[in-house]
Amino acid sequence: MKTVAVLGSTGSIGRSALDVLSRHTGEFTVVGLSAGSNAGLLKQQADRFNVKLLALEKKGTDLFSDAKNKSVPFSEKINLSPFSVMWGGDGATELIKASKPDFVINGISGAAGFLPSLEAIRQGAVLALANKESLVIGGAFITEEAALTGARIVPVDSEHSAIFQCLAGEDRNEISRIILTASGGPFRTRPKETFSSVTREEALNHPTWSMGKRITIDSATMMNKGLEIIEAHWLFGVPLPLIEVVVHPQSIIHSMVEFHDMSIKAQMGIPDMRIPIAYALSWPGRMNLPLKPLEMKDMGKLEFFDPDEEKFPALKLARSAMEDPKVLPCIMNAADEKAVEGFLKGRIRFDQIIDITTKVMDKLAGSRVDSPADLLELDTKSRYIAETLLS
């Protein structure tokens, strides 16, 4: 029986992970759950999976019977019978320390997932990574720590899981190209001059995937694919010039790898995050999933296009960020996260998201990062400057 902690359990990745785990209760035991602020759903999940160790970033004590009227220090672990709850920004990290799981599924959104990923690696757990920001902002620290502990990182992002599967049994020195597929988002064919009038509802209407709000907006700007270029570099040790992006609107081929003999492997499947989650948990084997199969006869045509990098400058911006890989990706991610939040709240236009991100990067370029603590300080500073630009 393998033990699993699910971080971000109330989000789309977390819910999908728990659905997979519920089908394989004879193989896995859930020993820890973390959430941001959705205490109600967290308690339902804890009751369903009989989990006693919980973490909440924001307080929700009214939903835990013994917690009423208690004044709890922000990051203090307390016992709320029958639960043990860790509060605050470091709650997910403390949850990993307390539960000591075999697997950590990190479905936290944004930079908040970095320290929990680092802790999972330090503990030698298998890190099933959906939080791409962990590698975007701290890839150097994560990979260095993994080399020391021997911990395994198995990607959960559909594109990186596809690459991981294509590389099974292959010599990575024989990689010629990694080809990341992108749906193109909701504005693939929309003229750029109309981006200033994009509404929140339009940007959140992704054509093929059901995801969290930030990643959906990032898909609309193609920043998400920029982050995935950086993630692929750290995961597979492939130089950036060998990582390409192709727009594939049908989202059937999740990514491809070309080898020196010009053979190309592609991983295909229905667009369902439960598939890469199951693979991360069962690798090097495969887990039975009773999902609707991909019917080739019903698939229709598969289309591929070059991305329009003038229309979607986030791709170039992400590549340029890797000129200073310990600094600029952190700034870019924090500024983008803040700008997306500003757009969702109606404070800026859609076409201002990348502009604000670029300005913050320009302002903080040349910063120095020597440790994870420096990285988090830079993240905070980047968000502060982005906030001033939103105002």
C-alpha positions in Angstrom: 0.0 0.0 0.0 1.5 3.3 -1.1 0.8 6.6 0.7 -0.2 9.7 -1.1 -0.5 13.4 -0.2 -2.6 15.5 -2.6 -1.7 19.2 -2.6 -4.3 21.6 -4.0 -6.9 18.8 -3.5 -9.9 21.1 -4.1 -8.7 22.4 -7.4 -9.2 20.7 -10.8 -5.9 18.7 -10.6 -6.6 17.7 -7.0 -10.2 16.6 -7.8 -9.0 14.5 -10.8 -6.3 12.9 -8.7 -8.7 11.9 -6.0 -11.0 10.5 -8.6 -8.1 8.3 -9.8 -7.2 7.3 -6.3 -10.8 6.4 -5.5 -10.7 3.7 -8.2 -7.5 2.1 -6.7 -8.1 2.1 -3.0 -6.4 -1.3 -2.7 -3.1 0.2 -3.9 -3.0 3.7 -2.4 -3.9 5.4 0.8 -4.4 9.2 1.0 -2.6 10.4 4.1 -2.7 14.2 3.5 -4.8 16.9 1.8 -4.1 20.6 1.3 -6.2 23.4 0.0 -6.1 27.2 -0.4 -9.4 28.4 1.1 -12.1 25.9 0.2 -12.4 24.4 3.7 -15.9 23.0 2.9 -14.7 20.8 0.1 -11.5 19.9 1.9 -13.6 18.6 4.8 -15.8 16.5 2.5 -12.7 15.0 0.9 -11.1 14.3 4.3 -14.3 12.5 5.4 -14.6 10.5 2.2 -10.9 9.3 2.2 -10.6 9.1 6.0 -7.7 11.6 6.0 -6.7 13.2 9.3 -3.7 15.4 8.2 -4.9 18.6 6.5 -3.5 21.9 5.5 -5.3 25.2 4.7 -3.6 28.3 3.5 -6.5 30.5 4.7 -8.4 29.8 7.9 -11.7 27.9 7.8 -12.0 26.8 11.4 -15.8 27.1 11.5 -16.0 23.9 9.5 -14.1 21.9 12.0 -16.2 21.1 15.0 -13.6 21.6 17.8 -12.2 24.8 16.2 -15.0 27.3 16.9 -13.9 30.4 18.8 -10.3 29.3 18.9 -7.6 31.8 18.2 -5.0 30.0 16.2 -1.5 31.4 15.3 -1.2 31.5 11.5 1.3 28.7 10.9 0.8 26.6 14.0 -0.2 23.0 13.8 -3.2 22.2 16.1 -5.3 19.1 16.7 -9.0 19.6 15.8 -10.4 16.2 16.6 -10.5 14.1 14.5 -8.3 16.3 12.3 -4.8 17.7 12.6 -4.7 21.0 10.6 -1.8 23.1 9.5 -2.6 26.7 8.7 -0.9 29.3 6.6 1.4 29.7 3.6 3.7 26.9 4.8 0.9 24.5 5.7 1.4 22.3 2.6 5.1 22.0 3.3 4.4 21.1 6.9 1.9 18.6 5.7 4.5 16.7 3.7 6.9 16.7 6.7 4.1 15.3 9.0 2.6 12.7 6.6 5.9 11.4 5.0 4.1 10.1 1.9 5.5 7.9 -0.8 3.9 10.1 -3.4 3.2 13.9 -3.5 0.8 15.1 -6.1 1.4 18.8 -6.3 -1.6 20.4 -7.9 -1.2 23.8 -6.2 -1.5 26.8 -8.5 1.3 29.3 -8.9 4.5 30.0 -7.1 3.0 28.7 -3.8 3.8 25.2 -5.0 7.6 25.7 -5.1 8.5 25.1 -1.4 6.2 22.0 -1.2 7.9 20.6 -4.3 11.3 21.2 -2.8 10.2 19.5 0.5 8.9 16.5 -1.4 12.2 16.1 -3.2 14.1 16.5 0.1 12.1 13.7 1.7 12.8 11.5 -1.3 9.1 11.1 -2.3 8.0 10.6 -5.8 6.9 14.1 -6.9 4.0 13.9 -9.4 4.3 17.4 -10.6 1.4 19.4 -12.0 2.7 22.7 -10.5 4.9 23.8 -13.4 5.9 27.0 -11.5 8.0 24.9 -9.2 10.4 24.3 -12.1 9.8 27.6 -13.9 10.9 29.7 -10.9 13.2 27.2 -9.1 14.3 24.6 -11.6 17.9 24.9 -10.7 17.2 24.3 -7.0 14.7 21.5 -7.6 17.0 19.6 -10.0 20.0 20.0 -7.7 18.1 18.7 -4.7 16.7 15.8 -6.7 20.3 14.8 -7.8 21.3 14.8 -4.1 18.4 12.7 -2.8 17.7 10.6 -5.8 14.0 11.6 -5.7 12.0 11.1 -8.9 10.0 13.8 -10.6 7.2 12.5 -12.8 5.4 15.2 -14.8 1.6 15.5 -14.6 1.2 18.3 -17.2 -0.3 16.5 -20.2 2.4 17.7 -22.5 5.3 16.8 -20.3 3.7 13.5 -19.4 3.5 12.8 -23.2 7.2 13.6 -23.6 8.0 11.4 -20.5 6.1 8.5 -22.1 7.7 9.0 -25.5 11.2 8.8 -23.8 10.5 5.5 -22.1 13.3 3.2 -23.1 15.1 5.8 -25.2 18.5 7.3 -24.8 18.0 11.0 -24.1 21.3 11.8 -25.9 19.5 10.8 -29.1 16.8 13.5 -28.8 16.7 15.8 -31.9 13.7 17.9 -30.9 11.0 18.1 -28.3 7.7 19.3 -29.9 5.2 20.7 -27.4 1.7 20.9 -28.7 -0.6 23.8 -27.9 -4.3 24.1 -28.4 -3.9 27.8 -29.4 -6.4 28.8 -26.8 -9.7 30.6 -27.5 -8.1 33.3 -29.5 -6.1 31.4 -32.0 -7.9 32.9 -35.0 -9.0 36.2 -33.4 -7.3 39.3 -34.7 -4.7 40.8 -32.3 -6.2 44.3 -32.8 -9.4 43.1 -31.0 -7.5 41.8 -27.9 -8.2 45.0 -26.0 -11.9 44.2 -26.0 -11.5 40.5 -24.8 -13.9 39.8 -21.9 -13.2 37.7 -18.8 -15.8 35.2 -20.0 -14.3 34.9 -23.5 -10.8 34.3 -22.0 -12.0 31.6 -19.6 -13.8 29.7 -22.4 -11.1 27.2 -23.3 -11.9 25.2 -26.4 -10.7 21.8 -25.2 -9.6 21.7 -21.6 -11.3 22.3 -18.3 -8.7 23.9 -16.0 -8.2 26.5 -13.2 -8.7 30.2 -14.0 -5.1 31.2 -14.0 -3.9 28.4 -16.3 -6.9 29.1 -18.6 -6.0 32.7 -19.0 -2.4 31.8 -19.5 -3.5 29.5 -22.3 -5.3 32.4 -23.9 -2.1 34.5 -23.9 0.0 31.4 -24.6 2.1 32.2 -21.5 1.2 28.7 -20.3 3.2 27.3 -23.3 6.0 29.7 -22.5 6.2 28.3 -19.0 6.0 24.7 -20.4 9.1 25.4 -22.6 11.1 26.2 -19.4 9.6 23.3 -17.5 10.6 20.9 -20.4 14.2 22.2 -20.2 14.5 21.4 -16.5 12.7 18.1 -16.7 14.5 16.6 -19.6 17.8 18.4 -19.7 17.2 19.5 -23.3 18.6 22.9 -24.5 15.9 25.5 -25.3 16.7 25.7 -29.1 15.6 22.0 -29.3 12.2 22.7 -27.7 9.6 23.8 -30.2 5.9 24.6 -30.0 3.3 23.6 -32.6 -0.4 24.6 -32.4 -2.6 21.6 -32.5 -6.3 22.7 -32.0 -7.7 19.3 -31.5 -5.5 18.5 -28.4 -5.4 14.8 -29.3 -1.6 14.6 -29.7 -0.3 15.8 -26.4 3.4 16.2 -27.5 6.1 14.6 -29.6 9.8 13.7 -29.5 12.0 13.5 -32.6 15.2 11.5 -32.5 18.4 11.7 -34.5 17.2 9.1 -37.0 14.3 11.4 -37.8 11.7 9.1 -36.1 9.0 10.9 -34.2 7.1 9.5 -31.3 3.8 11.0 -30.3 1.5 10.3 -27.4 -2.2 10.6 -28.1 -5.3 10.4 -26.0 -8.5 12.1 -25.0 -8.0 15.5 -23.2 -8.5 14.2 -19.6 -6.0 15.0 -16.8 -6.8 11.7 -15.1 -4.6 9.9 -17.7 -1.3 11.7 -16.9 -2.1 11.6 -13.2 -2.6 7.8 -13.3 0.6 7.3 -15.3 2.6 9.3 -12.7 1.2 7.1 -9.9 1.7 3.8 -11.8 5.0 4.4 -13.7 6.7 2.4 -15.1 3.5 0.4 -15.3 0.0 1.6 -16.4 -3.1 1.8 -14.4 -6.5 0.7 -15.6 -8.8 3.7 -16.1 -12.4 3.0 -17.2 -12.6 6.2 -19.3 -14.2 6.8 -22.8 -11.6 5.6 -25.3 -10.3 7.7 -28.2 -12.1 6.4 -31.2 -9.8 6.9 -34.3 -12.7 6.6 -36.7 -14.4 9.6 -35.0 -11.3 11.7 -34.6 -11.6 13.6 -37.9 -8.6 15.7 -39.1 -5.6 16.6 -37.0 -4.2 20.1 -37.7 -0.9 21.7 -37.0 0.2 25.3 -37.3 3.2 27.4 -36.3 2.4 29.7 -33.4 2.1 33.4 -34.2 4.7 34.8 -31.9 3.9 38.4 -32.8 0.3 37.9 -31.8 1.4 35.9 -28.7 4.7 37.4 -27.5 4.7 35.4 -24.3 6.5 32.6 -26.1 9.5 34.9 -27.0 9.3 36.4 -23.5 9.7 33.0 -21.8 12.7 32.1 -24.0 14.3 35.4 -23.2 13.8 34.8 -19.5 16.1 31.8 -19.6 19.0 34.1 -20.3 19.1 34.5 -16.5 17.4 31.2 -15.4 17.6 31.8 -11.7 16.1 35.3 -11.8 14.0 36.2 -14.8 11.6 33.2 -14.9 10.7 33.9 -11.3 10.0 37.5 -12.0 8.0 36.6 -15.2 5.8 34.1 -13.4 5.1 36.3 -10.4 4.3 39.3 -12.6 2.1 37.3 -14.9 0.2 35.7 -12.0 -0.5 39.2 -10.6 -1.5 40.6 -14.0 -3.8 37.7 -14.7 -5.4 38.3 -11.3 -5.8 41.9 -12.2 -7.5 41.0 -15.5 -9.9 38.6 -13.8 -10.9 41.4 -11.4 -11.4 43.9 -14.3 -8.5 46.1 -13.3 -6.7 45.8 -16.6 -7.4 44.8 -20.2 -6.5 41.4 -21.6 -3.8 42.9 -23.9 -2.1 44.5 -20.9 -1.2 41.2 -19.2 2.0 40.6 -21.1 2.9 44.3 -21.2 2.9 44.5 -17.4 4.8 41.2 -17.1 7.5 42.6 -19.4 7.8 45.9 -17.5 8.3 44.1 -14.2 11.0 41.9 -15.8 12.8 44.9 -17.2 12.7 46.7 -13.8 14.1 43.7 -11.8 16.5 42.3 -14.3 20.0 41.8 -12.8 18.6 40.8 -9.4 20.7 38.1 -7.5 19.4 34.8 -6.3 21.6 32.4 -4.4 19.0 30.4 -2.4 15.4 29.5 -2.3 14.9 32.3 0.3 16.2 34.8 -2.2 13.9 33.4 -4.8 10.8 33.9 -2.6 11.9 37.4 -1.8 12.2 38.2 -5.5 8.8 36.7 -6.1 7.3 39.0 -3.4 9.1 42.0 -4.9 7.9 41.2 -8.4 4.3 41.0 -7.2 4.6 44.3 -5.4 5.9 46.1 -8.5 3.2 44.4 -10.7 0.6 45.6 -8.2 1.8 49.2 -8.5 1.5 48.9 -12.3 -2.0 47.5 -12.0 -2.9 50.6 -10.0 
